[in-house]
Amino acid sequence: SSSFQVYIIQVSVGNHQWAVKHRYSDFHDLHEKLVSEKKIDKNLLPPKKIIGKNSKSLVEKRQKELEIYLQTLLLKFPVTVPKVLSHFLHFHLYVS
């Protein structure tokens, strides 16, 4: 078993849909940058839970929360997605 969980998050923008894979720490790093650069609400990211962090139900719940988090971010930037976010979402691979 691995010591960290990778979340596979579905992203959809317009007619494009794809999946990104990130650890929670990647989301945390992204969030820190967005909070400082774009004044995103720092409570938007689901909290890091330690206890039972790899239980299947918790992983599924967090995956959903992270999906909602990303969709919320995309709604906040309808015109120009911040570079740090577009990189995180692999826009360069999918949306031209």
Buried (B, 14 or more C-beta within 10 A) or exposed (E): EEEEEEBEBEBEBEEEEBEBEBEBEBBEBBBBBBBEEEEBEEEBBBEEEEEEEEEEEBBEEBBEBBBEBBBEBBEBBEEEBBEBBBEBBBBEEEBE
